[in-house]
Every structure is written in structure tokens, then in C-alpha cells.
Amino acid sequence: MLVPAGMLVILILGAIAVDSAAAFMAQRELINQAAAIANDAVTRAIPAEGLQAGASASPDPAVVDRMVRESLVGRRIGGGTVRAEDIDVQVEGQVVRIRASEDVPKVFATAVPGAPRSARVRATVSAEVRFRQS
């Protein structure tokens, strides 16, 4: 009598572990993608005349926002898709901050009535322009 109940508990714990691991991996992937995009955007959005100015150059906020949205929106990460309304881009001087989130579908939670079908994962990254003194 205890063996079937024990097996059920083990299966449920295994399902929770798999769903948690999938959400964690999706979050790590979202962080890595957002960080790579932030690094590209912070340097590529500096106008040519800004590069000549040196340490006072700042990235163009409109260019950064466009680059980030073009790169992230619609991208499938961890089984979910990043939507435009889930992205917040801020440019403060030489720092670019990206906040992104997405809903990642759960694998085993769909078998449990009333359980949430997805997990919300969030990523916050920043990149800063730094010029070398020669």
C-alpha cells in the first residue's frame, strides 16, 4: 500500500524538478541572449562623430531600442517566445539596461488540473561603454 503512494510522490517531485530546471535553463538563455545584444547595441549605436569625441560618446537611445527589439522580439527561448511588450530598454549616459521576460511552458504541470501552464522568467542585464586611454 505504501509503495504506490511512494512512487506517486517520487513522480510528482520528479515532475517539479524537470519543470523547475526547464524554467531555470530558459532564464539563463534569456540572460545570455540579452547580455550579448546589450553588448552589441551599446557599441554599435554610438554615432561616428561620437567615436571621435572619445570618452564623452554615448549610444543613441533610438538606435539601441531598435536593435534590441529587432534582435529579441519573436525569438524562441526555452520554448517560449519573447514579445515586444516584455522588453524594456533604458539608456542612461553610456549605460544600456535591458529588462526582458517571457512565459516558458511547463512540461509536466499540464497534467495537474488548476496548475499554471507556464512559468514567467525575467532577465535584467546592462552594458557600459568604456574607452581605453592610449
N, CA, C and O atoms as a GROMACS GRO file, in nm:
protein
  536
    1MET      N    1   0.081  -0.118   0.000
    1MET     CA    2   0.000   0.000   0.000
    1MET      C    3   0.087   0.127   0.000
    1MET      O    4   0.052   0.226  -0.065
    2LEU      N    5   0.198   0.126   0.071
    2LEU     CA    6   0.285   0.242   0.077
    2LEU      C    7   0.370   0.258  -0.048
    2LEU      O    8   0.409   0.370  -0.082
    3VAL      N    9   0.400   0.149  -0.116
    3VAL     CA   10   0.484   0.156  -0.236
    3VAL      C   11   0.418   0.239  -0.346
    3VAL      O   12   0.485   0.326  -0.401
    4PRO      N   13   0.291   0.216  -0.382
    4PRO     CA   14   0.230   0.300  -0.485
    4PRO      C   15   0.223   0.448  -0.444
    4PRO      O   16   0.244   0.536  -0.528
    5ALA      N   17   0.194   0.475  -0.318
    5ALA     CA   18   0.190   0.613  -0.271
    5ALA      C   19   0.329   0.676  -0.278
    5ALA      O   20   0.343   0.792  -0.317
    6GLY      N   21   0.431   0.601  -0.242
    6GLY     CA   22   0.569   0.649  -0.251
    6GLY      C   23   0.611   0.676  -0.394
    6GLY      O   24   0.679   0.774  -0.422
    7MET      N   25   0.569   0.588  -0.486
    7MET     CA   26   0.602   0.608  -0.628
    7MET      C   27   0.535   0.735  -0.681
    7MET      O   28   0.594   0.809  -0.759
    8LEU      N   29   0.411   0.760  -0.639
    8LEU     CA   30   0.340   0.879  -0.681
    8LEU      C   31   0.412   1.005  -0.633
    8LEU      O   32   0.426   1.102  -0.708
    9VAL      N   33   0.458   1.003  -0.509
    9VAL     CA   34   0.532   1.117  -0.455
    9VAL      C   35   0.661   1.139  -0.532
    9VAL      O   36   0.696   1.252  -0.564
   10ILE      N   37   0.732   1.032  -0.564
   10ILE     CA   38   0.857   1.042  -0.639
   10ILE      C   39   0.830   1.098  -0.779
   10ILE      O   40   0.907   1.181  -0.827
   11LEU      N   41   0.724   1.054  -0.844
   11LEU     CA   42   0.690   1.105  -0.977
   11LEU      C   43   0.656   1.253  -0.972
   11LEU      O   44   0.698   1.329  -1.060
   12ILE      N   45   0.582   1.294  -0.872
   12ILE     CA   46   0.545   1.435  -0.860
   12ILE      C   47   0.669   1.520  -0.835
   12ILE      O   48   0.684   1.626  -0.896
   13LEU      N   49   0.756   1.475  -0.746
   13LEU     CA   50   0.880   1.550  -0.720
   13LEU      C   51   0.968   1.557  -0.844
   13LEU      O   52   1.031   1.660  -0.870
   14GLY      N   53   0.973   1.448  -0.920
   14GLY     CA   54   1.050   1.448  -1.045
   14GLY      C   55   0.993   1.547  -1.146
   14GLY      O   56   1.068   1.616  -1.215
   15ALA      N   57   0.860   1.553  -1.154
   15ALA     CA   58   0.796   1.647  -1.246
   15ALA      C   59   0.825   1.791  -1.206
   15ALA      O   60   0.850   1.876  -1.291
   16ILE      N   61   0.820   1.818  -1.076
   16ILE     CA   62   0.852   1.954  -1.028
   16ILE      C   63   0.997   1.988  -1.060
   16ILE      O   64   1.027   2.101  -1.101
   17ALA      N   65   1.086   1.893  -1.043
   17ALA     CA   66   1.229   1.916  -1.072
   17ALA      C   67   1.251   1.945  -1.220
   17ALA      O   68   1.328   2.034  -1.255
   18VAL      N   69   1.185   1.871  -1.307
   18VAL     CA   70   1.201   1.891  -1.452
   18VAL      C   71   1.146   2.028  -1.493
   18VAL      O   72   1.211   2.100  -1.568
   19ASP      N   73   1.027   2.064  -1.444
   19ASP     CA   74   0.969   2.194  -1.477
   19ASP      C   75   1.056   2.309  -1.425
   19ASP      O   76   1.073   2.410  -1.494
   20SER      N   77   1.109   2.295  -1.304
   20SER     CA   78   1.196   2.399  -1.248
   20SER      C   79   1.326   2.411  -1.328
   20SER      O   80   1.373   2.522  -1.353
   21ALA      N   81   1.383   2.300  -1.366
   21ALA     CA   82   1.507   2.301  -1.444
   21ALA      C   83   1.484   2.365  -1.581
   21ALA      O   84   1.568   2.440  -1.629
   22ALA      N   85   1.371   2.335  -1.644
   22ALA     CA   86   1.340   2.395  -1.775
   22ALA      C   87   1.326   2.546  -1.763
   22ALA      O   88   1.374   2.620  -1.848
   23ALA      N   89   1.260   2.593  -1.657
   23ALA     CA   90   1.245   2.737  -1.636
   23ALA      C   91   1.380   2.802  -1.608
   23ALA      O   92   1.408   2.911  -1.658
   24PHE      N   93   1.464   2.738  -1.528
   24PHE     CA   94   1.596   2.792  -1.497
   24PHE      C   95   1.682   2.801  -1.623
   24PHE      O   96   1.750   2.902  -1.645
   25MET      N   97   1.680   2.698  -1.704
   25MET     CA   98   1.759   2.699  -1.828
   25MET      C   99   1.709   2.807  -1.924
   25MET      O  100   1.789   2.873  -1.990
   26ALA      N  101   1.578   2.826  -1.932
   26ALA     CA  102   1.523   2.930  -2.017
   26ALA      C  103   1.565   3.068  -1.967
   26ALA      O  104   1.595   3.157  -2.048
   27GLN      N  105   1.567   3.087  -1.835
   27GLN     CA  106   1.611   3.214  -1.780
   27GLN      C  107   1.757   3.240  -1.811
   27GLN      O  108   1.793   3.351  -1.850
   28ARG      N  109   1.841   3.139  -1.796
   28ARG     CA  110   1.984   3.156  -1.828
   28ARG      C  111   2.004   3.189  -1.975
   28ARG      O  112   2.087   3.273  -2.010
   29GLU      N  113   1.927   3.124  -2.061
   29GLU     CA  114   1.938   3.151  -2.204
   29GLU      C  115   1.891   3.294  -2.236
   29GLU      O  116   1.953   3.363  -2.317
   30LEU      N  117   1.783   3.337  -2.173
   30LEU     CA  118   1.734   3.474  -2.193
   30LEU      C  119   1.837   3.576  -2.144
   30LEU      O  120   1.860   3.677  -2.211
   31ILE      N  121   1.899   3.551  -2.031
   31ILE     CA  122   2.004   3.640  -1.980
   31ILE      C  123   2.121   3.646  -2.076
   31ILE      O  124   2.171   3.755  -2.106
   32ASN      N  125   2.166   3.531  -2.125
   32ASN     CA  126   2.279   3.529  -2.218
   32ASN      C  127   2.247   3.602  -2.348
   32ASN      O  128   2.330   3.678  -2.397
   33GLN      N  129   2.128   3.580  -2.403
   33GLN     CA  130   2.089   3.648  -2.526
   33GLN      C  131   2.080   3.799  -2.504
   33GLN      O  132   2.130   3.876  -2.586
   34ALA      N  133   2.017   3.841  -2.396
   34ALA     CA  134   2.002   3.984  -2.368
   34ALA      C  135   2.138   4.049  -2.344
   34ALA      O  136   2.160   4.162  -2.388
   35ALA      N  137   2.228   3.981  -2.276
   35ALA     CA  138   2.362   4.036  -2.250
   35ALA      C  139   2.439   4.054  -2.380
   35ALA      O  140   2.506   4.156  -2.399
   36ALA      N  141   2.432   3.957  -2.468
   36ALA     CA  142   2.501   3.966  -2.596
   36ALA      C  143   2.445   4.082  -2.679
   36ALA      O  144   2.520   4.158  -2.741
   37ILE      N  145   2.314   4.095  -2.679
   37ILE     CA  146   2.251   4.203  -2.755
   37ILE      C  147   2.285   4.338  -2.694
   37ILE      O  148   2.309   4.434  -2.767
   38ALA      N  149   2.287   4.348  -2.561
   38ALA     CA  150   2.323   4.474  -2.495
   38ALA      C  151   2.466   4.514  -2.528
   38ALA      O  152   2.493   4.632  -2.553
   39ASN      N  153   2.558   4.418  -2.529
   39ASN     CA  154   2.697   4.449  -2.563
   39ASN      C  155   2.710   4.498  -2.706
   39ASN      O  156   2.785   4.592  -2.732
   40ASP      N  157   2.637   4.437  -2.798
   40ASP     CA  158   2.640   4.482  -2.937
   40ASP      C  159   2.578   4.620  -2.951
   40ASP      O  160   2.634   4.708  -3.016
   41ALA      N  161   2.462   4.639  -2.888
   41ALA     CA  162   2.389   4.764  -2.904
   41ALA      C  163   2.464   4.882  -2.843
   41ALA      O  164   2.462   4.992  -2.900
   42VAL      N  165   2.528   4.863  -2.730
   42VAL     CA  166   2.593   4.975  -2.662
   42VAL      C  167   2.709   5.030  -2.746
   42VAL      O  168   2.739   5.149  -2.737
   43THR      N  169   2.774   4.948  -2.824
   43THR     CA  170   2.886   4.997  -2.905
   43THR      C  171   2.844   5.035  -3.046
   43THR      O  172   2.894   5.133  -3.101
   44ARG      N  173   2.755   4.958  -3.106
   44ARG     CA  174   2.715   4.986  -3.244
   44ARG      C  175   2.623   5.107  -3.255
   44ARG      O  176   2.606   5.160  -3.364
   45ALA      N  177   2.564   5.151  -3.147
   45ALA     CA  178   2.471   5.264  -3.150
   45ALA      C  179   2.541   5.398  -3.128
   45ALA      O  180   2.474   5.501  -3.122
   46ILE      N  181   2.672   5.397  -3.115
   46ILE     CA  182   2.745   5.524  -3.100
   46ILE      C  183   2.766   5.582  -3.239
   46ILE      O  184   2.823   5.515  -3.326
   47PRO      N  185   2.722   5.706  -3.262
   47PRO     CA  186   2.743   5.767  -3.393
   47PRO      C  187   2.892   5.785  -3.422
   47PRO      O  188   2.973   5.793  -3.329
   48ALA      N  189   2.928   5.791  -3.550
   48ALA     CA  190   3.068   5.801  -3.591
   48ALA      C  191   3.135   5.924  -3.529
   48ALA      O  192   3.250   5.916  -3.486
   49GLU      N  193   3.063   6.037  -3.526
   49GLU     CA  194   3.123   6.157  -3.466
   49GLU      C  195   3.143   6.140  -3.316
   49GLU      O  196   3.229   6.205  -3.256
   50GLY      N  197   3.062   6.053  -3.253
   50GLY     CA  198   3.078   6.024  -3.111
   50GLY      C  199   3.205   5.947  -3.082
   50GLY      O  200   3.267   5.964  -2.978
   51LEU      N  201   3.243   5.860  -3.176
   51LEU     CA  202   3.367   5.784  -3.158
   51LEU      C  203   3.488   5.876  -3.159
   51LEU      O  204   3.586   5.851  -3.089
   52GLN      N  205   3.481   5.982  -3.237
   52GLN     CA  206   3.592   6.077  -3.240
   52GLN      C  207   3.597   6.159  -3.112
   52GLN      O  208   3.703   6.207  -3.072
   53ALA      N  209   3.481   6.176  -3.049
   53ALA     CA  210   3.477   6.254  -2.925
   53ALA      C  211   3.540   6.178  -2.809
   53ALA      O  212   3.584   6.239  -2.711
   54GLY      N  213   3.546   6.044  -2.821
   54GLY     CA  214   3.611   5.965  -2.718
   54GLY      C  215   3.522   5.937  -2.600
   54GLY      O  216   3.409   5.892  -2.615
   55ALA      N  217   3.575   5.964  -2.480
   55ALA     CA  218   3.511   5.923  -2.356
   55ALA      C  219   3.375   5.987  -2.332
   55ALA      O  220   3.300   5.940  -2.246
   56SER      N  221   3.340   6.092  -2.405
   56SER     CA  222   3.210   6.156  -2.383
   56SER      C  223   3.101   6.100  -2.474
   56SER      O  224   2.987   6.146  -2.467
   57ALA      N  225   3.132   6.003  -2.556
   57ALA     CA  226   3.035   5.948  -2.651
   57ALA      C  227   2.933   5.859  -2.580
   57ALA      O  228   2.967   5.782  -2.490
   58SER      N  229   2.808   5.873  -2.622
   58SER     CA  230   2.700   5.792  -2.566
   58SER      C  231   2.623   5.728  -2.680
   58SER      O  232   2.612   5.786  -2.788
   59PRO      N  233   2.569   5.609  -2.658
   59PRO     CA  234   2.489   5.546  -2.762
   59PRO      C  235   2.356   5.618  -2.784
   59PRO      O  236   2.300   5.675  -2.690
   60ASP      N  237   2.307   5.616  -2.906
   60ASP     CA  238   2.180   5.677  -2.942
   60ASP      C  239   2.066   5.589  -2.890
   60ASP      O  240   2.055   5.474  -2.932
   61PRO      N  241   1.982   5.640  -2.800
   61PRO     CA  242   1.875   5.557  -2.741
   61PRO      C  243   1.780   5.497  -2.844
   61PRO      O  244   1.737   5.382  -2.828
   62ALA      N  245   1.746   5.572  -2.949
   62ALA     CA  246   1.654   5.519  -3.051
   62ALA      C  247   1.716   5.402  -3.126
   62ALA      O  248   1.649   5.304  -3.156
   63VAL      N  249   1.845   5.413  -3.156
   63VAL     CA  250   1.914   5.304  -3.226
   63VAL      C  251   1.926   5.182  -3.136
   63VAL      O  252   1.907   5.069  -3.182
   64VAL      N  253   1.958   5.204  -3.009
   64VAL     CA  254   1.969   5.092  -2.914
   64VAL      C  255   1.835   5.020  -2.902
   64VAL      O  256   1.829   4.897  -2.909
   65ASP      N  257   1.727   5.096  -2.884
   65ASP     CA  258   1.594   5.036  -2.869
   65ASP      C  259   1.558   4.954  -2.993
   65ASP      O  260   1.509   4.842  -2.981
   66ARG      N  261   1.582   5.010  -3.112
   66ARG     CA  262   1.550   4.939  -3.236
   66ARG      C  263   1.631   4.811  -3.248
   66ARG      O  264   1.577   4.706  -3.285
   67MET      N  265   1.761   4.818  -3.218
   67MET     CA  266   1.847   4.700  -3.229
   67MET      C  267   1.803   4.589  -3.133
   67MET      O  268   1.798   4.472  -3.170
   68VAL      N  269   1.772   4.628  -3.010
   68VAL     CA  270   1.733   4.529  -2.909
   68VAL      C  271   1.602   4.462  -2.949
   68VAL      O  272   1.590   4.340  -2.942
   69ARG      N  273   1.506   4.541  -2.991
   69ARG     CA  274   1.376   4.485  -3.028
   69ARG      C  275   1.386   4.397  -3.153
   69ARG      O  276   1.323   4.292  -3.160
   70GLU      N  277   1.465   4.440  -3.251
   70GLU     CA  278   1.483   4.357  -3.371
   70GLU      C  279   1.549   4.224  -3.338
   70GLU      O  280   1.521   4.122  -3.401
   71SER      N  281   1.637   4.225  -3.240
   71SER     CA  282   1.710   4.103  -3.206
   71SER      C  283   1.632   4.010  -3.114
   71SER      O  284   1.645   3.888  -3.125
   72LEU      N  285   1.552   4.066  -3.022
   72LEU     CA  286   1.486   3.983  -2.921
   72LEU      C  287   1.342   3.944  -2.954
   72LEU      O  288   1.300   3.832  -2.924
   73VAL      N  289   1.266   4.035  -3.013
   73VAL     CA  290   1.123   4.009  -3.035
   73VAL      C  291   1.106   3.891  -3.131
   73VAL      O  292   1.165   3.887  -3.239
   74GLY      N  293   1.024   3.798  -3.089
   74GLY     CA  294   0.996   3.680  -3.172
   74GLY      C  295   1.095   3.567  -3.154
   74GLY      O  296   1.074   3.458  -3.208
   75ARG      N  297   1.200   3.590  -3.080
   75ARG     CA  298   1.299   3.485  -3.058
   75ARG      C  299   1.243   3.380  -2.965
   75ARG      O  300   1.187   3.412  -2.860
   76ARG      N  301   1.259   3.255  -3.002
   76ARG     CA  302   1.211   3.144  -2.919
   76ARG      C  303   1.324   3.104  -2.824
   76ARG      O  304   1.430   3.057  -2.865
   77ILE      N  305   1.297   3.125  -2.695
   77ILE     CA  306   1.395   3.092  -2.592
   77ILE      C  307   1.327   3.001  -2.491
   77ILE      O  308   1.226   3.039  -2.431
   78GLY      N  309   1.380   2.883  -2.473
   78GLY     CA  310   1.327   2.791  -2.373
   78GLY      C  311   1.185   2.747  -2.398
   78GLY      O  312   1.112   2.715  -2.304
   79GLY      N  313   1.142   2.745  -2.523
   79GLY     CA  314   1.006   2.703  -2.555
   79GLY      C  315   0.906   2.816  -2.558
   79GLY      O  316   0.794   2.797  -2.606
   80GLY      N  317   0.944   2.933  -2.508
   80GLY     CA  318   0.856   3.049  -2.511
   80GLY      C  319   0.902   3.145  -2.618
   80GLY      O  320   1.009   3.128  -2.677
   81THR      N  321   0.822   3.247  -2.644
   81THR     CA  322   0.856   3.348  -2.743
   81THR      C  323   0.857   3.484  -2.675
   81THR      O  324   0.764   3.519  -2.602
   82VAL      N  325   0.962   3.562  -2.700
   82VAL     CA  326   0.975   3.695  -2.641
   82VAL      C  327   0.885   3.791  -2.720
   82VAL      O  328   0.893   3.798  -2.842
   83ARG      N  329   0.800   3.865  -2.647
   83ARG     CA  330   0.710   3.961  -2.710
   83ARG      C  331   0.762   4.103  -2.689
   83ARG      O  332   0.838   4.129  -2.596
   84ALA      N  333   0.720   4.195  -2.775
   84ALA     CA  334   0.767   4.334  -2.769
   84ALA      C  335   0.732   4.399  -2.636
   84ALA      O  336   0.811   4.476  -2.581
   85GLU      N  337   0.613   4.369  -2.583
   85GLU     CA  338   0.572   4.431  -2.457
   85GLU      C  339   0.648   4.375  -2.336
   85GLU      O  340   0.635   4.428  -2.226
   86ASP      N  341   0.725   4.271  -2.355
   86ASP     CA  342   0.802   4.210  -2.247
   86ASP      C  343   0.945   4.263  -2.241
   86ASP      O  344   1.028   4.211  -2.166
   87ILE      N  345   0.975   4.366  -2.321
   87ILE     CA  346   1.110   4.421  -2.327
   87ILE      C  347   1.108   4.567  -2.284
   87ILE      O  348   1.024   4.644  -2.329
   88ASP      N  349   1.201   4.604  -2.196
   88ASP     CA  350   1.219   4.743  -2.153
   88ASP      C  351   1.365   4.779  -2.174
   88ASP      O  352   1.454   4.714  -2.119
   89VAL      N  353   1.390   4.882  -2.254
   89VAL     CA  354   1.526   4.926  -2.284
   89VAL      C  355   1.545   5.066  -2.229
   89VAL      O  356   1.464   5.155  -2.254
   90GLN      N  357   1.652   5.084  -2.153
   90GLN     CA  358   1.685   5.216  -2.098
   90GLN      C  359   1.830   5.249  -2.132
   90GLN      O  360   1.918   5.164  -2.121
   91VAL      N  361   1.852   5.373  -2.174
   91VAL     CA  362   1.987   5.422  -2.200
   91VAL      C  363   2.009   5.541  -2.108
   91VAL      O  364   1.940   5.642  -2.118
   92GLU      N  365   2.107   5.528  -2.020
   92GLU     CA  366   2.142   5.635  -1.926
   92GLU      C  367   2.289   5.668  -1.945
   92GLU      O  368   2.376   5.598  -1.892
   93GLY      N  369   2.315   5.773  -2.020
   93GLY     CA  370   2.454   5.808  -2.049
   93GLY      C  371   2.520   5.701  -2.134
   93GLY      O  372   2.480   5.677  -2.248
   94GLN      N  373   2.620   5.637  -2.078
   94GLN     CA  374   2.692   5.533  -2.151
   94GLN      C  375   2.651   5.392  -2.110
   94GLN      O  376   2.718   5.295  -2.144
   95VAL      N  377   2.541   5.380  -2.036
   95VAL     CA  378   2.494   5.250  -1.987
   95VAL      C  379   2.363   5.213  -2.055
   95VAL      O  380   2.270   5.294  -2.062
   96VAL      N  381   2.356   5.090  -2.104
   96VAL     CA  382   2.234   5.036  -2.162
   96VAL      C  383   2.183   4.927  -2.069
   96VAL      O  384   2.258   4.836  -2.033
   97ARG      N  385   2.054   4.937  -2.030
   97ARG     CA  386   1.992   4.834  -1.946
   97ARG      C  387   1.877   4.770  -2.023
   97ARG      O  388   1.795   4.839  -2.084
   98ILE      N  389   1.873   4.639  -2.019
   98ILE     CA  390   1.765   4.566  -2.084
   98ILE      C  391   1.697   4.479  -1.980
   98ILE      O  392   1.762   4.404  -1.907
   99ARG      N  393   1.565   4.492  -1.974
   99ARG     CA  394   1.483   4.402  -1.892
   99ARG      C  395   1.393   4.327  -1.988
   99ARG      O  396   1.319   4.388  -2.065
  100ALA      N  397   1.399   4.197  -1.982
  100ALA     CA  398   1.316   4.115  -2.071
  100ALA      C  399   1.254   4.003  -1.990
  100ALA      O  400   1.308   3.960  -1.888
  101SER      N  401   1.140   3.957  -2.036
  101SER     CA  402   1.074   3.844  -1.971
  101SER      C  403   0.999   3.764  -2.076
  101SER      O  404   0.972   3.812  -2.186
  102GLU      N  405   0.967   3.642  -2.040
  102GLU     CA  406   0.889   3.556  -2.129
  102GLU      C  407   0.821   3.448  -2.046
  102GLU      O  408   0.861   3.419  -1.934
  103ASP      N  409   0.718   3.391  -2.104
  103ASP     CA  410   0.648   3.278  -2.042
  103ASP      C  411   0.702   3.149  -2.101
  103ASP      O  412   0.698   3.128  -2.222
  104VAL      N  413   0.753   3.062  -2.014
  104VAL     CA  414   0.807   2.933  -2.057
  104VAL      C  415   0.706   2.825  -2.023
  104VAL      O  416   0.668   2.810  -1.907
  105PRO      N  417   0.663   2.747  -2.123
  105PRO     CA  418   0.564   2.642  -2.093
  105PRO      C  419   0.624   2.534  -2.003
  105PRO      O  420   0.739   2.494  -2.018
  106LYS      N  421   0.543   2.488  -1.910
  106LYS     CA  422   0.588   2.379  -1.822
  106LYS      C  423   0.564   2.246  -1.892
  106LYS      O  424   0.473   2.232  -1.974
  107VAL      N  425   0.646   2.148  -1.859
  107VAL     CA  426   0.638   2.017  -1.924
  107VAL      C  427   0.533   1.929  -1.858
  107VAL      O  428   0.446   1.875  -1.926
  108PHE      N  429   0.541   1.914  -1.728
  108PHE     CA  430   0.454   1.821  -1.658
  108PHE      C  431   0.335   1.885  -1.587
  108PHE      O  432   0.241   1.815  -1.551
  109ALA      N  433   0.337   2.015  -1.567
  109ALA     CA  434   0.229   2.081  -1.495
  109ALA      C  435   0.097   2.073  -1.570
  109ALA      O  436  -0.009   2.089  -1.510
  110THR      N  437   0.102   2.049  -1.700
  110THR     CA  438  -0.022   2.039  -1.777
  110THR      C  439  -0.106   1.920  -1.733
  110THR      O  440  -0.226   1.916  -1.760
  111ALA      N  441  -0.046   1.823  -1.667
  111ALA     CA  442  -0.120   1.705  -1.621
  111ALA      C  443  -0.193   1.729  -1.489
  111ALA      O  444  -0.277   1.649  -1.448
  112VAL      N  445  -0.161   1.840  -1.423
  112VAL     CA  446  -0.223   1.870  -1.294
  112VAL      C  447  -0.333   1.975  -1.314
  112VAL      O  448  -0.304   2.086  -1.358
  113PRO      N  449  -0.458   1.941  -1.284
  113PRO     CA  450  -0.566   2.038  -1.301
  113PRO      C  451  -0.546   2.162  -1.213
  113PRO      O  452  -0.516   2.151  -1.094
  114GLY      N  453  -0.562   2.277  -1.274
  114GLY     CA  454  -0.551   2.402  -1.199
  114GLY      C  455  -0.409   2.455  -1.184
  114GLY      O  456  -0.390   2.566  -1.135
  115ALA      N  457  -0.310   2.378  -1.224
  115ALA     CA  458  -0.170   2.423  -1.213
  115ALA      C  459  -0.140   2.522  -1.325
  115ALA      O  460  -0.196   2.509  -1.435
  116PRO      N  461  -0.054   2.619  -1.300
  116PRO     CA  462  -0.018   2.713  -1.407
  116PRO      C  463   0.050   2.640  -1.523
  116PRO      O  464   0.130   2.549  -1.501
  117ARG      N  465   0.019   2.679  -1.644
  117ARG     CA  466   0.072   2.613  -1.764
  117ARG      C  467   0.209   2.664  -1.805
  117ARG      O  468   0.277   2.603  -1.888
  118SER      N  469   0.250   2.778  -1.746
  118SER     CA  470   0.379   2.833  -1.782
  118SER      C  471   0.443   2.902  -1.661
  118SER      O  472   0.376   2.932  -1.562
  119ALA      N  473   0.572   2.925  -1.673
  119ALA     CA  474   0.647   2.997  -1.569
  119ALA      C  475   0.702   3.125  -1.632
  119ALA      O  476   0.751   3.123  -1.744
  120ARG      N  477   0.693   3.235  -1.559
  120ARG     CA  478   0.744   3.363  -1.608
  120ARG      C  479   0.890   3.375  -1.566
  120ARG      O  480   0.922   3.369  -1.448
  121VAL      N  481   0.978   3.393  -1.664
  121VAL     CA  482   1.120   3.413  -1.634
  121VAL      C  483   1.158   3.555  -1.674
  121VAL      O  484   1.107   3.609  -1.772
  122ARG      N  485   1.249   3.614  -1.597
  122ARG     CA  486   1.291   3.752  -1.620
  122ARG      C  487   1.443   3.761  -1.626
  122ARG      O  488   1.515   3.683  -1.563
  123ALA      N  489   1.489   3.857  -1.705
  123ALA     CA  490   1.632   3.883  -1.715
  123ALA      C  491   1.655   4.033  -1.713
  123ALA      O  492   1.582   4.108  -1.778
  124THR      N  493   1.756   4.076  -1.639
  124THR     CA  494   1.797   4.216  -1.638
  124THR      C  495   1.947   4.219  -1.660
  124THR      O  496   2.024   4.159  -1.584
  125VAL      N  497   1.989   4.290  -1.764
  125VAL     CA  498   2.132   4.298  -1.796
  125VAL      C  499   2.167   4.443  -1.826
  125VAL      O  500   2.080   4.525  -1.855
  126SER      N  501   2.294   4.475  -1.817
  126SER     CA  502   2.339   4.608  -1.854
  126SER      C  503   2.476   4.599  -1.919
  126SER      O  504   2.554   4.506  -1.895
  127ALA      N  505   2.504   4.698  -2.003
  127ALA     CA  506   2.633   4.707  -2.070
  127ALA      C  507   2.674   4.853  -2.068
  127ALA      O  508   2.589   4.942  -2.075
  128GLU      N  509   2.802   4.878  -2.058
  128GLU     CA  510   2.853   5.014  -2.048
  128GLU      C  511   2.964   5.037  -2.149
  128GLU      O  512   3.048   4.950  -2.172
  129VAL      N  513   2.965   5.156  -2.208
  129VAL     CA  514   3.071   5.194  -2.300
  129VAL      C  515   3.192   5.234  -2.218
  129VAL      O  516   3.183   5.316  -2.127
  130ARG      N  517   3.306   5.176  -2.250
  130ARG     CA  518   3.431   5.214  -2.186
  130ARG      C  519   3.537   5.233  -2.292
  130ARG      O  520   3.559   5.144  -2.375
  131PHE      N  521   3.601   5.347  -2.290
  131PHE     CA  522   3.705   5.376  -2.387
  131PHE      C  523   3.840   5.357  -2.323
  131PHE      O  524   3.862   5.393  -2.207
  132ARG      N  525   3.931   5.299  -2.399
  132ARG     CA  526   4.068   5.281  -2.349
  132ARG      C  527   4.148   5.407  -2.373
  132ARG      O  528   4.138   5.471  -2.477
  133GLN      N  529   4.227   5.439  -2.276
  133GLN     CA  530   4.318   5.551  -2.292
  133GLN      C  531   4.448   5.499  -2.352
  133GLN      O  532   4.510   5.407  -2.298
  134SER      N  533   4.488   5.558  -2.465
  134SER     CA  534   4.614   5.511  -2.524
  134SER      C  535   4.727   5.604  -2.500
  134SER      O  536   4.839   5.577  -2.544
   0.00000   0.00000   0.00000
